[in-house]
Amino acid sequence: MPLTSANDPGHWDFRTDGVYSYMTNGERRVRCAITDRALEVLEPNFGRTEKGRLDAFERHRAVIERAASAKFDTQGWEDDRITILIRAADL
């Protein structure tokens, strides 16, 4: 079953320099994240600030959410078993 957008705003994780948001699978919330490198594939010159990352995430949200849903469908969980992480190779 594919993930659907929860219209959750992006959140910058300063520890990983990634952006995450939540999508849903039925009633279940799924944490989905994208790496800085993957954002760079989508937008090579995005601002390397919290605002720049979040703005780039919003501009490319549809592509990021499609990639997260596809990865979810193939059980592409991270080792933490709570995160679907989009890397450059996933785009």
C-alpha positions in Angstrom: 0.0 0.0 0.0 1.6 3.3 -1.0 2.3 6.2 1.4 0.2 9.3 1.2 1.1 12.8 2.0 0.2 14.0 5.5 0.9 17.6 4.5 3.3 17.7 7.4 5.7 20.6 7.0 9.4 19.7 6.6 11.6 19.6 9.7 15.3 20.2 9.5 17.4 17.7 11.6 20.6 19.5 12.4 22.3 16.3 13.5 22.0 14.8 10.0 21.6 17.9 7.9 18.6 16.2 6.4 14.9 17.2 6.2 12.2 14.9 7.4 8.4 14.9 7.4 5.7 12.4 8.0 3.6 10.5 5.5 0.8 8.0 6.3 0.0 4.4 5.5 -3.6 4.0 6.5 -3.6 5.1 10.2 0.2 4.7 10.6 2.5 7.7 10.4 5.8 7.0 8.7 8.9 9.2 9.1 10.4 10.0 5.7 13.7 11.9 5.3 15.9 13.2 2.5 19.7 13.7 2.7 21.4 16.9 1.8 23.0 15.2 -1.2 19.6 14.0 -2.5 18.3 17.6 -2.1 21.3 18.7 -4.1 20.4 16.4 -6.9 17.0 18.0 -7.1 18.3 21.6 -6.7 22.1 22.0 -7.0 22.2 25.5 -5.5 19.8 25.4 -2.6 20.7 27.5 0.4 22.8 25.6 3.0 20.7 27.0 5.8 17.7 25.6 7.7 15.4 27.8 5.6 17.2 27.0 2.4 16.8 23.2 3.0 13.2 23.5 4.0 12.4 25.7 1.0 14.1 23.2 -1.4 12.1 20.4 0.3 8.8 22.2 -0.3 9.7 23.0 -3.9 10.4 19.3 -4.6 8.0 17.7 -2.1 6.0 15.8 -4.8 9.2 14.1 -6.2 10.4 13.4 -2.7 7.1 11.9 -1.5 6.9 9.7 -4.7 10.4 8.4 -4.0 9.6 7.7 -0.3 6.4 5.9 -1.2 8.2 3.7 -3.8 11.0 2.9 -1.3 8.3 2.1 1.4 6.7 -0.4 -1.0 10.0 -2.3 -1.3 10.5 -2.3 2.5 13.4 0.2 2.2 13.5 1.0 5.9 16.7 2.3 7.6 18.2 0.2 10.4 16.1 2.1 12.9 13.0 0.5 11.3 11.1 3.8 11.6 12.6 5.9 8.8 12.4 5.8 5.0 15.5 7.8 3.9 15.8 9.1 0.4 19.4 9.2 -0.8 20.6 10.6 -4.1 20.6 7.1 -5.6 16.8 6.8 -4.9 16.0 9.7 -7.2 
